[in-house]
């Protein structure tokens, strides 16, 4: 089936989704700063004193935050393909995601790994300029697709999101047209029977249960995110589906809370709930997948309420445009500040506040003073040559 010609995107801006996207990206500063104080995560820098409360609170974020980011990205892809067509969409994604991915991997990702070595061994004194080429010593690893390079110290770090988003976008482009046709045909049935919108929870449960959850990808299996991305592309902005989501929001939210509570015995009692291969572990991971979809459905329905058309606030537009650069910058900044803060005396709450506040100031200062000021830096961080009023990427 040939792709339909690109058409103008006349959909009104959904400010609730822009707000969610901005909140998730900024929330990652709070999340990664919290991992400094979690006893159950192998973060780059660790405080001497940790608290299990951090692990519990983090669980409330991982169940929905990154899934929502992929779903919103899928919705954005629908609008982009409508405007550009699949071929130009592919070219645009290669540039706007591939360039910052290469930049971040070469320039930003080595720093947290170097600081990890320094934090773990007081006697480690290798200068950064010597560590950097060791970080970039890699070998092919196609079995870990789409993370096809491996090395003793090499990693894409927090840029795993960009790797997966670029991969999903390239996989989407050839099938975008038939998916759009299928979604158009399915929408009336979903409008009549909103409960059908819970069906994607089943593949999510199966992927997490039997392929395992991955700590390095915010607790979800990497391929589970493809389900959220495709769901965003096919369903999330159809008016009939949006009406069904609003009707389904409250029961889905209640189910999500109950299912998430059902994961507690497994996550607290199993030796390795992410990868153990037994019935209890499979059930725990399956429930997590079901809960995550229910939470996303509930949030989409609860936040999508009829409201008068209005221009998004200047702050939302500014932060929406900044979302990708802020994402690319955030983790090295958090790790660097944490490395300096954990050695200071003081309670966890004070240190956490210092890391979060300092990171937000540094990240936004780098964005404002460096990234957005010139055409080359905007290109390197995946931004348009010049911002469009009232829009976000």
C-alpha positions in Angstrom: 0.0 0.0 0.0 1.5 3.4 -1.0 1.9 6.1 1.6 -0.7 8.8 1.7 0.5 12.3 0.6 1.6 14.5 3.5 -1.2 16.8 4.7 -1.1 19.8 6.9 -1.4 19.0 10.6 -4.4 21.0 11.8 -4.8 19.3 15.2 -4.9 21.7 18.0 -2.0 21.6 20.5 -2.8 19.3 23.4 -1.2 21.2 26.3 -1.9 18.4 28.8 0.5 16.2 26.8 3.1 18.9 26.5 2.8 19.4 30.2 3.2 15.7 30.9 6.3 15.5 28.6 7.9 18.5 30.3 7.1 17.1 33.8 8.6 13.7 33.0 11.8 15.2 31.6 12.3 17.5 34.5 11.2 14.8 36.9 14.1 12.7 35.7 16.4 15.1 37.6 14.5 14.3 40.8 14.5 10.6 40.0 18.2 10.2 39.2 19.1 12.4 42.2 17.0 10.0 44.3 19.0 7.0 43.1 22.0 8.4 44.8 20.3 7.5 48.1 18.6 4.2 47.0 20.1 0.9 48.4 18.8 -1.2 45.5 20.2 0.6 42.4 23.7 0.5 41.0 23.8 4.2 40.3 27.1 5.9 39.4 27.6 7.7 42.8 26.2 6.5 46.1 25.7 8.3 49.4 27.1 6.4 52.4 23.6 6.5 54.0 20.7 5.1 51.9 17.0 4.6 52.4 14.6 2.0 51.2 11.9 4.6 51.1 13.5 6.0 48.0 13.1 2.7 46.2 9.3 2.6 47.0 8.7 6.1 45.9 10.7 5.6 42.7 8.4 2.7 41.8 5.5 5.1 41.6 7.3 7.0 38.8 8.8 4.1 36.8 5.4 2.4 36.3 4.1 5.3 34.1 6.6 8.1 33.4 8.8 6.7 30.6 5.9 4.7 29.1 4.1 8.0 28.8 7.1 9.7 27.2 7.1 7.0 24.5 3.4 7.2 24.0 3.5 11.0 23.5 6.5 10.5 21.1 4.3 8.1 19.1 1.5 10.7 18.9 4.0 13.3 17.8 5.2 10.9 15.1 1.7 10.6 13.8 1.5 14.4 13.3 5.0 14.5 11.8 4.3 11.8 9.2 1.1 13.6 8.3 3.1 16.7 7.6 6.2 15.2 6.0 5.4 11.7 4.7 7.4 8.7 5.8 10.6 9.4 3.8 11.0 12.9 5.1 10.0 11.8 8.6 12.8 9.2 8.5 15.3 11.8 7.4 14.2 14.3 10.1 14.4 11.7 12.9 17.9 10.6 11.8 19.0 14.2 12.2 17.1 15.3 15.2 17.7 12.1 17.2 20.9 10.7 15.7 23.0 13.8 15.9 22.4 14.5 19.7 22.8 10.7 20.3 26.3 10.7 18.7 27.2 14.0 20.5 26.0 12.8 23.9 27.6 9.4 23.6 31.0 11.0 22.7 31.0 14.0 25.0 28.6 13.5 27.9 28.3 9.7 28.6 32.0 9.2 29.5 31.8 11.5 32.5 29.4 9.5 34.7 31.4 6.3 34.1 34.7 8.0 35.0 33.1 9.4 38.2 31.8 5.9 39.0 35.3 4.6 39.0 36.5 7.5 41.2 33.7 7.1 43.6 34.2 3.4 44.0 38.0 3.6 44.6 39.7 6.4 46.5 43.0 5.3 44.9 41.8 5.6 41.3 43.6 8.6 39.9 43.4 8.1 36.1 43.0 11.5 34.4 39.8 11.9 32.4 41.8 12.5 29.1 43.2 8.9 29.5 39.9 7.4 30.4 38.0 8.9 27.4 39.7 6.7 24.7 39.2 3.6 26.9 35.5 4.5 27.2 35.3 4.6 23.4 37.0 1.2 22.9 34.1 -0.8 21.6 33.2 -4.0 19.8 30.1 -5.0 17.8 27.3 -6.6 19.9 24.4 -7.2 17.5 22.7 -9.6 20.0 21.8 -6.6 22.2 20.0 -4.8 19.4 19.5 -1.9 19.1 22.4 -1.3 21.5 24.9 -2.7 19.0 28.2 -1.6 20.5 29.7 -2.9 23.7 32.9 -2.3 25.7 34.4 -2.6 29.1 33.4 1.0 30.0 31.3 2.0 27.1 27.5 2.7 27.5 24.9 4.9 26.0 23.7 5.7 29.6 20.6 7.7 29.9 20.6 8.1 26.1 19.0 4.7 25.9 15.7 6.6 25.4 17.1 8.3 22.3 18.4 5.0 20.9 15.0 3.3 21.3 13.0 6.3 20.1 15.2 6.5 16.9 14.9 2.7 16.4 11.1 2.7 16.9 10.8 5.7 14.5 12.7 3.9 11.8 10.7 0.8 12.3 7.4 2.8 12.1 8.0 4.6 8.9 7.5 1.7 6.4 4.3 0.6 8.1 2.9 4.0 9.0 0.3 4.1 6.3 -1.4 0.7 6.9 -1.3 1.3 10.7 -3.1 4.6 10.2 -5.8 2.9 8.0 -6.2 0.1 10.6 -6.6 2.7 13.4 -9.2 4.6 11.5 -11.3 1.4 11.1 -10.8 0.3 14.7 -11.8 3.7 16.2 -15.6 3.3 16.1 -15.4 -0.1 17.9 -13.2 1.5 20.6 -15.6 4.3 21.0 -18.5 1.9 21.5 -16.5 -0.5 23.8 -13.9 1.5 25.7 -12.8 -1.6 27.6 -11.1 -2.7 24.4 -8.5 0.0 25.1 -7.2 -2.2 27.9 -6.1 -5.0 25.4 -2.6 -3.5 24.9 -2.0 -4.4 28.6 -1.8 -8.1 27.6 1.3 -7.9 25.3 2.9 -5.6 27.9 2.3 -8.1 30.6 3.7 -10.9 28.4 6.8 -9.0 27.3 7.7 -8.0 30.9 6.9 -11.4 32.3 8.7 -13.6 29.9 11.5 -11.4 28.4 12.2 -9.9 31.8 12.4 -6.3 33.1 15.5 -4.3 32.6 16.8 -2.0 35.4 18.8 0.0 32.9 15.7 1.0 31.0 13.7 2.4 34.0 12.4 -1.1 35.0 10.6 -1.9 31.8 11.7 -4.4 29.1 13.0 -2.3 26.1 10.4 -3.8 23.7 7.5 -3.0 26.0 8.1 0.7 25.1 7.4 -0.2 21.5 3.8 -1.0 22.5 3.4 2.4 24.1 5.0 4.1 21.1 2.7 2.3 18.6 -0.3 3.0 20.8 0.5 6.7 20.7 0.8 6.7 17.0 -2.4 4.7 16.3 -4.9 5.8 18.9 -4.0 8.6 21.2 -5.2 11.6 19.2 -8.3 10.2 17.5 -11.3 12.2 18.9 -13.4 9.0 19.3 -10.7 7.2 21.1 -10.1 10.2 23.3 -13.8 10.1 24.3 -13.5 6.5 25.2 -10.4 7.1 27.3 -12.2 9.8 29.2 -15.0 7.2 30.0 -12.4 4.6 31.0 -10.1 6.8 33.1 -11.5 6.2 36.6 -12.0 2.4 36.4 -8.6 2.1 34.7 -7.0 4.2 37.4 -8.5 2.0 40.2 -7.4 -1.2 38.4 -3.9 0.3 38.0 -3.6 1.0 41.7 -4.8 -2.4 42.6 -2.5 -4.2 40.2 0.5 -2.1 41.2 -0.2 -3.0 44.9 -0.3 -6.6 43.8 3.4 -6.4 42.7 4.6 -5.4 46.1 5.1 -9.0 47.5 7.2 -10.0 44.5 9.3 -6.8 44.3 9.9 -6.9 48.1 10.3 -10.7 48.5 12.1 -12.1 45.4 15.8 -12.1 45.1 15.7 -10.7 41.6 12.2 -9.9 40.6 13.4 -8.4 37.3 14.9 -11.6 35.9 14.0 -14.6 38.2 12.3 -17.4 36.2 9.6 -18.8 38.3 5.8 -18.4 38.5 6.0 -15.8 41.3 8.4 -13.6 39.3 6.4 -14.0 36.1 3.2 -13.0 37.8 4.9 -10.0 39.5 6.3 -8.7 36.2 3.0 -9.4 34.4 1.1 -7.4 37.0 3.5 -4.5 36.6 2.9 -4.5 32.8 -0.9 -4.5 33.3 -0.6 -1.7 36.0 1.6 0.4 33.7 -0.9 0.4 30.9 -3.8 1.1 33.2 -2.0 4.1 34.7 -1.2 5.6 31.3 -4.8 5.1 30.2 -6.1 6.7 33.4 -3.8 9.7 33.0 -4.7 10.2 29.4 -8.4 10.2 30.2 -8.3 12.2 33.4 -6.2 15.0 31.9 -8.0 15.2 28.6 -10.9 17.5 29.5 -12.7 19.9 27.1 -11.3 23.4 27.7 -11.4 26.7 25.8 -8.8 27.1 23.1 -5.9 29.1 24.5 -2.3 29.8 23.7 0.1 27.7 25.8 2.0 29.6 28.5 5.4 31.0 27.6 7.0 28.8 30.2 5.4 25.6 28.7 6.5 26.6 25.2 10.0 27.3 26.4 10.4 24.1 28.4 8.7 22.1 25.6 11.3 23.2 23.1 14.0 22.6 25.7 12.8 19.0 26.4 15.3 17.0 24.3 18.4 19.2 25.1 17.5 19.0 28.8 17.1 15.3 28.6 20.5 14.9 26.9 22.2 17.1 29.4 20.6 16.1 32.7 22.3 12.9 33.9 25.9 13.9 33.6 25.1 17.1 35.5 23.2 15.2 38.2 26.1 12.7 38.6 28.8 15.4 38.7 26.9 17.3 41.4 26.2 14.2 43.4 29.9 13.3 43.3 30.6 16.6 45.1 27.7 16.5 47.5 27.8 13.0 48.9 31.0 13.7 50.7 29.5 16.6 52.6 28.1 16.1 56.1 24.3 16.3 56.5 21.1 14.4 56.3 19.7 12.8 53.1 17.0 15.4 52.6 19.5 18.3 52.6 21.9 16.5 50.2 19.1 15.5 47.9 17.8 19.1 47.8 21.3 20.4 46.9 21.7 17.9 44.1 18.2 18.6 42.6 18.4 22.4 42.9 21.9 22.6 41.7 21.3 20.3 38.7 18.2 22.2 37.6 20.1 25.5 37.7 23.2 24.1 35.8 21.1 22.3 33.2 18.9 25.3 32.4 21.9 27.6 32.4 23.7 25.4 29.9 20.6 25.3 27.7 19.9 29.0 27.9 23.5 30.2 27.7 24.9 27.6 25.3 22.6 25.3 23.5 19.8 27.6 22.2 22.0 30.5 21.3 23.5 29.4 18.0 22.4 27.5 15.0 25.2 24.9 15.3 24.5 24.1 18.9 20.8 23.9 18.2 21.5 21.4 15.5 23.8 19.3 17.7 21.1 19.0 20.3 18.3 18.1 17.9 16.5 21.4 17.8 15.1 23.2 14.9 17.2 26.0 13.4 14.8 28.5 14.9 11.9 27.9 17.4 8.3 28.2 16.2 6.0 30.2 18.3 3.6 28.1 20.3 5.2 24.8 19.3 7.4 22.2 20.8 9.4 19.5 19.1 
